[in-house]
């Protein structure tokens, strides 16, 4: 028997996080505090149980493109028994009740079972997201004439000050309708402030590179947005920012750095490759109209 219920207690949310870690072991999972602080009105976190045992989880929230993001996740040993279908039906119905007319989801490109599941419910491929990783070693950050690199640990005010530049970077991404609010930026733009850096020229922010804490594995960290002001591009500043992050990681016990780009952003993929990052995974972004 399959039962679906909303998360209500900290214990429920910990179980939800455990499912995410089990299903997506190569991706960063938020801490309990991060998860709860990011919940907004209309969001829904679900747990699925089969015969009284944890079997999966579900999520509906607003995507960065203002559509519904739906994420039915099923533990590997519980697949093929209707849990995913039950979760998706609950999630889609909730999304419709919140006024959404389109939903999106993400699936690993080598997960044939989940890709077939997405196609069965009418989801169509929208784009592919590329994960690149670096095994951290020694780094000697380059210097850029006239530029000072300052960490958020030194200047916490620089995170909010970098938001207009972040918006410029998001506008250049090959993702239609991308819209990151200031509230989300302040929560997620640099959760490792000591490893997040702003580039200053004559006191103005001309570049930014955020680093995100990997809560359950402190030897890993994830790059957030790396962006350079348009008139400062092609001077090596993006590489200089990432080299400073690599130097910080090497000195502070971080052994693996993870970053994501999208199809259409091959220029940043090339920057990463020159720094030693290698492609580790590709995720397919799917979309479809609602209701199901």
RAJOLIN-V721633 format. One record per residue. N is the residue number from 0. PHI is phi in radians with two decimals (999 if undefined). PSI is psi in whole degrees, 0 to 359 (NA if undefined). Layout:
((N PHI PSI) (N PHI PSI))
This chain:
((0 999 133) (1 -1.78 131) (2 -2.19 141) (3 -2.11 131) (4 -2.54 154) (5 -1.34 151) (6 -1.25 136) (7 -2.28 324) (8 -1.90 168) (9 -1.03 323) (10 -1.09 320) (11 -1.08 313) (12 -1.18 328) (13 -1.14 321) (14 -1.13 320) (15 -1.06 316) (16 -1.13 323) (17 -1.11 321) (18 -1.12 317) (19 -1.05 317) (20 -1.10 321) (21 -1.22 322) (22 -1.45 328) (23 -2.18 66) (24 -1.17 340) (25 -1.65 4) (26 -1.97 153) (27 -1.20 136) (28 -2.02 135) (29 -1.14 159) (30 -1.30 167) (31 -1.03 316) (32 -1.11 317) (33 -1.06 315) (34 -1.02 309) (35 -1.19 324) (36 -1.21 339) (37 -1.62 357) (38 -1.28 130) (39 -2.06 160) (40 -0.94 134) (41 1.67 344) (42 -1.22 153) (43 -2.47 126) (44 -1.99 127) (45 -2.07 152) (46 -2.05 140) (47 -1.98 135) (48 -2.18 145) (49 -2.15 118) (50 0.90 41) (51 1.46 358) (52 -1.88 144) (53 -1.01 130) (54 -2.21 337) (55 -3.12 184) (56 -2.55 167) (57 -2.54 156) (58 -2.54 135) (59 -2.20 126) (60 -2.63 178) (61 -1.37 126) (62 -1.34 170) (63 -1.23 353) (64 -1.91 16) (65 1.26 11) (66 -1.67 177) (67 -1.38 132) (68 -1.72 121) (69 -2.05 137) (70 -2.44 88) (71 -1.45 125) (72 -2.22 134) (73 -2.19 133) (74 -1.04 142) (75 -0.91 321) (76 -1.44 1) (77 -1.97 8) (78 -1.30 158) (79 1.35 16) (80 -2.14 14) (81 1.65 0) (82 -1.18 315) (83 -1.06 318) (84 -1.09 315) (85 -1.07 317) (86 -1.11 311) (87 -1.06 319) (88 -1.10 319) (89 -1.14 316) (90 -1.15 315) (91 -1.12 319) (92 -1.12 319) (93 -1.15 318) (94 -1.03 316) (95 -1.09 319) (96 -1.11 337) (97 -1.60 5) (98 1.60 6) (99 -1.34 143) (100 -2.00 357) (101 -2.58 145) (102 -2.23 151) (103 -2.31 158) (104 -2.68 170) (105 -2.27 142) (106 -2.45 139) (107 -1.06 139) (108 -1.19 342) (109 -1.74 8) (110 -1.65 82) (111 -1.05 324) (112 -1.07 312) (113 -1.25 326) (114 -1.13 317) (115 -1.10 322) (116 -1.06 313) (117 -1.07 315) (118 -1.11 323) (119 -1.07 330) (120 -1.74 18) (121 1.46 12) (122 -1.37 142) (123 -2.09 146) (124 -1.17 134) (125 -1.88 315) (126 -2.88 179) (127 -2.21 137) (128 -1.84 134) (129 -1.87 124) (130 -1.69 126) (131 -2.08 144) (132 -2.26 153) (133 -2.26 127) (134 -1.44 113) (135 -1.18 132) (136 -2.35 194) (137 -1.11 145) (138 -2.50 140) (139 -2.08 96) (140 -1.04 137) (141 -1.28 157) (142 -1.77 141) (143 -2.01 123) (144 -0.95 131) (145 1.40 7) (146 -2.10 134) (147 -1.98 131) (148 -1.74 124) (149 -2.22 133) (150 -1.42 157) (151 -1.16 335) (152 -1.09 319) (153 -1.29 321) (154 -2.34 80) (155 -1.01 334) (156 -1.14 342) (157 -1.24 340) (158 -1.12 309) (159 -1.18 323) (160 -1.12 334) (161 -1.43 354) (162 -1.06 316) (163 -1.02 321) (164 -1.17 321) (165 -1.04 319) (166 -1.07 323) (167 -1.08 318) (168 -1.14 317) (169 -1.11 323) (170 -1.12 333) (171 -1.51 351) (172 -1.31 148) (173 -1.41 52) (174 -2.26 109) (175 -1.14 132) (176 1.38 13) (177 -1.10 129) (178 -2.57 105) (179 -1.84 120) (180 -1.30 161) (181 -1.06 321) (182 -1.03 314) (183 -1.14 319) (184 -1.02 315) (185 -1.18 331) (186 -1.38 325) (187 -2.11 355) (188 -1.31 343) (189 -2.98 69) (190 -1.30 353) (191 -2.01 81) (192 -1.07 329) (193 -1.23 341) (194 -1.89 9) (195 -1.90 134) (196 -2.31 141) (197 -1.88 144) (198 -1.77 124) (199 -1.98 134) (200 -2.26 117) (201 0.93 38) (202 1.43 354) (203 -1.72 145) (204 -1.38 119) (205 -2.01 357) (206 -2.84 156) (207 -2.66 142) (208 -2.47 115) (209 -1.62 153) (210 -2.27 139) (211 -2.02 137) (212 -1.18 138) (213 -1.78 95) (214 -1.01 316) (215 -1.54 352) (216 -2.43 90) (217 -1.16 349) (218 -1.49 2) (219 -2.11 153) (220 -2.59 159) (221 -2.10 135) (222 -1.21 135) (223 -1.55 215) (224 -1.23 133) (225 -1.99 123) (226 -2.51 143) (227 -2.19 135) (228 -0.99 141) (229 -0.97 323) (230 -1.38 358) (231 -1.94 5) (232 -1.32 161) (233 1.15 30) (234 -2.08 7) (235 1.51 10) (236 -1.23 322) (237 -1.06 317) (238 -1.14 320) (239 -1.08 319) (240 -1.12 315) (241 -1.21 325) (242 -1.12 323) (243 -1.14 322) (244 -1.14 319) (245 -1.09 317) (246 -1.05 315) (247 -1.10 315) (248 -1.03 313) (249 -1.06 326) (250 -1.46 351) (251 -2.21 25) (252 1.41 8) (253 -1.52 123) (254 -1.85 343) (255 -2.43 132) (256 -1.97 138) (257 -2.13 138) (258 -2.46 156) (259 -2.23 139) (260 -2.35 179) (261 -2.15 160) (262 -0.99 134) (263 1.76 349) (264 -2.06 47) (265 -1.17 338) (266 -1.12 318) (267 -1.25 326) (268 -1.06 322) (269 -1.20 321) (270 -1.01 313) (271 -1.09 316) (272 -1.07 321) (273 -1.15 336) (274 -1.55 359) (275 1.82 2) (276 -1.27 144) (277 -2.18 149) (278 -1.22 127) (279 -1.98 333) (280 -2.78 156) (281 -2.33 133) (282 -2.01 138) (283 -1.66 127) (284 -1.62 126) (285 -1.95 156) (286 -2.59 155) (287 -2.82 160) (288 -1.31 153) (289 -1.92 153) (290 -1.34 171) (291 -1.05 NA))
